Amino acid sequence: MQNELQQLLHRIQPVDKSISAAARAHLDDLTKPRGSLGRLEEIALKYVLAKGSLKPVLSKKKICCFAADHGVAAEGVSAFPAEVTPQMVYNMLNGGAAINVLTRHAGVDLDVVDMGVNHDFPDIPGLVKRKVKPGSANIAIGPAMTEADALQALLIGAELASNAHAAGYHILGTGEMGIANTTPATALYSVLLDVPVESITGRGTGIDDEQLKHKISVIKKAIEVNMLRSATPFGTLAALGGYEIAAITGFILGAAVCRVPVVVDGFISSSGAVVALKLCPAVDDYLFFSHLSSEQGHRTVMQKLGARPILDLDLRLGEGTGAALSIQVIEGALKIYNEMATFSGAHVSEKSLE
């Protein structure tokens, strides 16, 4: 069963940094004071290295929003009932969600992927039906998924990334929808990054103080119940994650195989990224973290990873909203790299060193 995962991981290669000096020299030759565009230059350089080309292209963009239900919702850890997951999927498919507005604005294609929603959807344009099971099991009493089901979800994510690359997409983004999914995400962070549950558990969709205490206790119980199953990153994903999180993990791994940069959305998507990084640290070369979520604990997670998200807008919606916004920043950085005049080409005098 694990052979397919190992084969996938074996195909991921770190970026070739031999072109780094030439890319930096080009950035320094642009008609501006050296380094004056700050992180835009850093973002452009990372994209150049990920694509392995000194003349990178970024025009075709896609976000996959993975949806699934979670058995732990039965523990009352969310302000919304589980029925909201399919309702929000329909809203996305009808074009009325925030992610629809922002992807339209950014010129980004959107697929909504049913990985494990407890609802039978009809065939609808924009919906990718890849359901593994109708929701994960309750992690407070046992594992979220069998390892076989978790692997199936992960490989589906990898396949979707590969298909997107084959269809000519230059950059991908992650999104998610699933009531109660901050609970498994927090459990994954606590185990994989060795951080106390209390320090990273947030209010999700807006729970009160008593509900927050209850949520913390549920997460602690889930970690304890599944301790023996959580000896490896993949085992931890199966025990404490969810179908959309497993798919996001695979999506990131599959994109890295194809050398396609991935823009990771907020708190939930980042948990899939952490699993991917634990499975294969080289995927970091292809990752952009879109934004710092206002969900408590995301800052701690980013610090643990040594990551600097592109934006900090107090977002905590998910869906891929932060990814849609950040793709535009990355696109702007690439336009600077590709379209700005150079000192050597524009005959502009550089600063004198005297």
Long-range contacts (C-beta under 8 A, 24 or more apart in sequence): 1-147, 1-148, 1-151, 2-151, 2-234, 4-151, 4-155, 5-151, 5-154, 5-155, 5-234, 5-279, 8-155, 8-158, 8-250, 8-253, 8-254, 8-257, 9-253, 9-279, 9-280, 11-257, 12-253, 12-256, 12-257, 12-280, 12-282, 12-283, 13-282, 14-282, 14-285, 15-49, 15-50, 15-52, 15-259, 15-285, 15-286, 16-49, 16-52, 17-49, 19-48, 19-49, 19-52, 19-53, 19-54, 20-45, 20-49, 22-54, 23-48, 23-49, 23-54, 26-54, 26-337, 26-342, 27-337, 29-342, 29-343, 29-344, 30-336, 30-337, 30-340, 30-341, 30-342, 30-343, 31-340, 31-341, 31-342, 31-343, 31-346, 31-348, 32-340, 33-351, 37-333, 37-336, 39-308, 39-310, 40-329, 40-332, 40-333, 40-336, 41-333, 41-336, 43-288, 43-310, 43-329, 43-330, 43-333, 44-333, 44-334, 44-336, 44-337, 46-261, 46-285, 46-288, 47-171, 47-261, 47-330, 47-333, 47-334, 47-337, 48-337, 49-285, 50-259, 50-260, 50-261, 50-285, 50-286, 51-170, 51-259, 51-261, 52-259, 55-338, 56-170, 56-334, 56-337, 56-338, 57-170, 58-170, 58-171, 58-330, 58-331, 58-334, 59-170, 60-109, 60-167, 60-168, 60-169, 60-170, 60-171, 61-106, 61-107, 61-108, 61-109, 61-169, 61-170, 61-171, 61-172, 61-173, 61-327, 61-331, 62-108, 62-109, 62-110, 62-111, 62-164, 62-169, 62-171, 62-172, 62-173, 63-99, 63-103, 63-108, 63-109, 63-110, 63-111, 63-172, 63-173, 63-174, 63-175, 63-263, 63-320, 63-323, 63-324, 63-327, 64-110, 64-111, 64-113, 64-128, 64-160, 64-164, 64-172, 64-173, 64-174, 64-175, 64-251, 64-320, 65-92, 65-99, 65-110, 65-111, 65-112, 65-113, 65-174, 65-175, 65-176, 65-177, 65-319, 65-320, 66-113, 66-115, 66-157, 66-174, 66-175, 66-176, 66-177, 66-243, 66-244, 66-247, 66-248, 66-251, 67-112, 67-113, 67-114, 67-115, 67-116, 67-117, 67-176, 67-177, 67-178, 67-244, 68-114, 68-115, 68-116, 68-117, 68-135, 68-136, 68-176, 68-178, 68-181, 68-242, 68-243, 68-244, 68-245, 68-247, 69-116, 69-117, 69-118, 69-134, 69-135, 69-136, 69-178, 69-179, 69-180, 70-135, 70-136, 70-139, 70-144, 70-178, 70-179, 70-180, 70-181, 70-183, 70-184, 70-242, 71-135, 71-136, 71-137, 71-138, 71-139, 71-144, 72-136, 72-138, 72-139, 72-140, 72-144, 72-180, 72-183, 72-184, 72-218, 72-222, 73-179, 73-180, 74-138, 75-138, 75-140, 75-183, 75-214, 75-218, 76-211, 76-214, 77-180, 77-182, 77-183, 77-204, 77-207, 77-211, 77-214, 77-215, 77-218, 78-179, 78-180, 78-182, 78-183, 78-204, 78-205, 78-207, 79-204, 79-205, 79-206, 79-207, 79-211, 80-179, 80-205, 81-179, 82-118, 82-135, 82-179, 82-180, 84-179, 85-117, 85-118, 85-119, 85-177, 85-178, 85-179, 86-117, 86-118, 86-119, 86-121, 88-177, 89-114, 89-117, 89-119, 89-121, 89-127, 89-177, 92-126, 92-177, 92-319, 93-124, 93-125, 93-126, 93-127, 97-319, 98-317, 98-319, 98-321, 99-175, 99-319, 99-320, 99-321, 99-324, 102-320, 102-321, 102-324, 102-325, 103-320, 103-324, 105-324, 106-324, 106-325, 106-327, 106-328, 106-331, 108-173, 108-324, 108-327, 109-169, 110-320, 111-160, 112-177, 113-160, 113-244, 113-247, 115-153, 115-156, 115-243, 115-244, 115-246, 115-247, 116-153, 116-242, 116-243, 116-244, 117-178, 128-160, 130-156, 130-160, 130-247, 131-243, 132-156, 132-243, 133-243, 135-243, 136-184, 136-241, 136-242, 136-243, 139-183, 139-184, 139-187, 139-222, 139-225, 139-226, 139-239, 139-240, 140-218, 140-221, 140-222, 140-225, 141-225, 142-225, 142-226, 143-226, 143-229, 143-238, 143-239, 143-240, 144-184, 144-238, 144-239, 144-240, 144-241, 144-242, 145-238, 145-239, 145-241, 145-242, 145-243, 145-246, 146-238, 147-234, 147-235, 147-238, 149-238, 149-243, 150-234, 150-237, 150-238, 150-241, 150-246, 151-234, 151-238, 153-243, 153-246, 153-247, 153-250, 154-237, 154-246, 154-247, 154-249, 154-250, 154-253, 155-250, 156-247, 156-250, 157-246, 157-247, 157-248, 157-249, 157-250, 157-251, 157-252, 157-253, 157-254, 158-250, 158-251, 158-253, 158-254, 158-257, 159-250, 159-254, 160-247, 160-251, 160-254, 161-250, 161-251, 161-252, 161-253, 161-254, 161-255, 161-257, 161-258, 161-260, 161-262, 162-254, 162-257, 162-258, 164-255, 164-260, 165-255, 165-258, 165-260, 169-260, 170-260, 170-261, 171-260, 171-261, 171-262, 171-263, 171-327, 171-330, 172-251, 172-255, 172-260, 172-261, 172-262, 172-263, 173-262, 173-263, 173-264, 173-265, 173-290, 173-320, 173-323, 173-324, 173-326, 173-327, 174-248, 174-251, 174-252, 174-262, 174-263, 174-264, 174-265, 174-269, 174-272, 174-273, 174-320, 174-323, 175-265, 175-269, 175-318, 175-319, 175-320, 175-321, 175-323, 176-244, 176-245, 176-248, 176-265, 176-268, 176-269, 176-318, 176-319, 176-320, 177-244, 177-318, 177-319, 178-242, 178-244, 178-268, 179-205, 180-204, 181-242, 181-244, 181-245, 181-268, 182-267, 182-268, 182-295, 183-215, 183-218, 183-219, 183-222, 184-222, 184-240, 184-241, 184-242, 184-245, 184-271, 185-245, 185-267, 185-268, 185-270, 185-271, 186-219, 186-297, 187-219, 187-222, 187-223, 187-240, 188-236, 188-237, 188-240, 188-241, 188-245, 188-271, 188-274, 188-275, 189-271, 189-274, 189-297, 189-301, 190-219, 190-223, 191-223, 191-230, 191-236, 191-240, 192-233, 192-236, 192-274, 192-275, 192-278, 193-274, 193-301, 193-304, 193-305, 195-297, 195-300, 195-301, 195-304, 197-223, 199-297, 199-300, 200-296, 200-297, 200-300, 200-301, 201-296, 201-297, 202-267, 202-295, 202-296, 202-297, 202-316, 203-295, 203-296, 204-295, 233-275, 233-278, 233-279, 234-275, 234-279, 236-275, 237-275, 241-271, 241-272, 241-275, 244-268, 245-271, 245-272, 245-275, 246-272, 246-275, 247-272, 248-272, 248-273, 249-273, 249-275, 249-276, 249-279, 252-276, 252-283, 252-286, 252-287, 253-279, 253-280, 253-283, 255-286, 256-280, 256-282, 256-283, 256-285, 256-286, 259-286, 260-286, 261-286, 261-287, 261-288, 261-330, 262-286, 262-287, 262-288, 263-288, 263-289, 263-290, 263-323, 263-326, 263-327, 263-330, 264-288, 264-289, 264-290, 264-323, 265-290, 265-291, 265-318, 265-319, 265-320, 265-321, 265-322, 265-323, 266-290, 266-291, 266-293, 266-295, 266-298, 266-315, 266-316, 266-317, 266-318, 266-321, 266-322, 267-293, 267-295, 267-297, 267-298, 267-301, 267-316, 267-318, 268-318, 269-318, 269-320, 269-323, 270-298, 270-301, 270-302, 274-301, 274-305, 277-305, 288-326, 288-330, 290-322, 290-323, 290-325, 290-326, 290-327, 291-315, 291-322, 291-325, 291-326, 293-322
